[in-house]
Amino acid sequence: MASTNISTIDELHVTQGEPIRVQPAEETEKGLYFLSNLDQNIAVPMRTIYCFKSESRGNEEAAHVIKDALSKILVPYYPMAGKLIISTEGKLIVDNTGEGAVFVEAESDCDIDKVGDLTKPDPHRLGKLVYDTPGAKNILEMPLMTVQVTKFKCGGFTLGLNMIHCMKDGLCAMEFVNAWAETARGLDLKTPPFLDRTILKSRDPPKVEFQHHEFDEIEDLSNTEKIYEGENIIHKSFLFNPEKLDSLKKKATEDGVLKKCSTFEALSAFVWRTRTSALKMHPNQQTKLLFAVDGRPRFIPPIPKGYFGNAIVLTNSLCKANELLENPFSFSVGLVHKAIDMVTDSYMRSAIDYFEVTRARPSLTGTLLITTWTKLSFDTTDFGWGEPLCSGPVTLPNTEVILFLSHGQGRKGISVLLGLPASAMERFEELVMIE
């Protein structure tokens, strides 16, 4: 296991061209497009980068090919060519104006290997490879999608995407980008998007059948907000190789309380405990773990293949810091396991109805939110220049968010990306190395 905290001396110079709009290649449906309550809770921009370099093909055509394919893929995925507005009910909805995605061509005077380490969020450096709308203060002022193709002097190029999360979850985003790439290679669409999000509409009348602690406001007994404001935030990546992951799973079951556990359960419990300790949370501090569970196979009936939208549901574990740290490791893993098992069709529909009644959004005080990309095959995306050299996020969307990325041969290792105040990061690293 190793941590990565790379600081690159060489400055990354990027010159952006003027942004243009890429509209659907054919006339598409106009009017308002419904977003479900599961879409409403994830209203943040997500910025990702793909690096490409082919031994047999230069980058001269890259921008044209990607732009042309974008115009074509925006026909079946036409809501991505619209814009977000607020509905008469006070919720996010898409106005299908057909104005299109924002597209920017850019150039860099260095080689693509100067992009650096994509397993470590670096908004200053990597942010140059993604186009952000100047002056946009919130998602209503942003396009649903911006695309930047940056050509490097070595013949490689990067694809920088900025997409609003309320339009799609990770699995849907992966399907969209891979369909776009296949279109660029002249292939037909394998699975058309299923666009009807009303299948996840709230019930009438709403029926809240469960307690939804993911929305609970937690009192900050530990003054963590003050710590975050008073210190530099350090971002690091920690690699958990297969041997380390197996060791965590073995530790989770060694006292006999649990017969088995998954890699996700063991790693999530470990990171939750370690971060709680590193932040020196007050013993009576309520601490919450949030993570998303894919609802596609859990809804009854299952969500149709190709569903375009967010079909993930937040689940949670909640306990005091001293309970988390003083009990055996199996206790923490058990909490994660119960949170996963809690996500049934009834629970998910109750969560949809809870938002309909309350308009509440998950509170992040005293909270760790884990996002996992380990099952997303972004590394297979091929626009005609082969699979990417690497791909990854520009930054984490919030200080409470930790990201799991698959790593290494067979994608069997996991890189854990997180940001912490400097003093807490030092303790976190020490605890990880001791384990």
HELIX and SHEET records of a PDB file:
HELIX    1   1 ASN A   37  GLN A   40  1                                   4    
HELIX    2   2 ALA A   62  ILE A   73  1                                  12    
HELIX    3   3 TYR A   78  ALA A   81  5                                   4    
HELIX    4   4 ILE A  112  VAL A  115  5                                   4    
HELIX    5   5 PRO A  123  LEU A  126  1                                   4    
HELIX    6   6 GLY A  127  LEU A  129  5                                   3    
HELIX    7   7 ILE A  139  GLU A  141  5                                   3    
HELIX    8   8 HIS A  165  MET A  167  5                                   3    
HELIX    9   9 GLY A  170  ALA A  184  1                                  15    
HELIX   10  10 ARG A  197  LEU A  200  5                                   4    
HELIX   11  11 HIS A  213  PHE A  215  5                                   3    
HELIX   12  12 THR A  224  GLY A  230  1                                   7    
HELIX   13  13 PRO A  242  THR A  253  1                                  12    
HELIX   14  14 THR A  263  ALA A  278  1                                  16    
HELIX   15  15 ALA A  321  GLU A  326  1                                   6    
HELIX   16  16 PHE A  329  ASP A  341  1                                  13    
HELIX   17  17 ASP A  345  THR A  358  1                                  14    
HELIX   18  18 PHE A  378  THR A  380  5                                   3    
HELIX   19  19 GLN A  409  ARG A  411  5                                   3    
HELIX   20  20 ALA A  422  ILE A  434  1                                  13    
SHEET    1   A 7 ALA A   2  THR A   4  0                                        
SHEET    2   A 7 ILE A 233  PHE A 240 -1                                        
SHEET    3   A 7 GLY A 413  PRO A 421 -1                                        
SHEET    4   A 7 VAL A 401  HIS A 407 -1                                        
SHEET    5   A 7 THR A 367  THR A 372  1                                        
SHEET    6   A 7 GLN A 286  ASP A 294  1                                        
SHEET    7   A 7 ILE A 312  LYS A 320 -1                                        
SHEET    1   B 3 VAL A  14  GLN A  16  0                                        
SHEET    2   B 3 ALA A 101  SER A 108 -1                                        
SHEET    3   B 3 ILE A  20  VAL A  22 -1                                        
SHEET    1   C 6 VAL A  14  GLN A  16  0                                        
SHEET    2   C 6 ALA A 101  SER A 108 -1                                        
SHEET    3   C 6 MET A 145  PHE A 152  1                                        
SHEET    4   C 6 PHE A 157  ILE A 164 -1                                        
SHEET    5   C 6 PRO A  45  PHE A  52 -1                                        
SHEET    6   C 6 CYS A 390  PRO A 393 -1                                        
SHEET    1   D 3 GLY A  31  TYR A  33  0                                        
SHEET    2   D 3 LEU A  92  ASN A  96 -1                                        
SHEET    3   D 3 LYS A  83  ILE A  86 -1                                        
END                                                                             
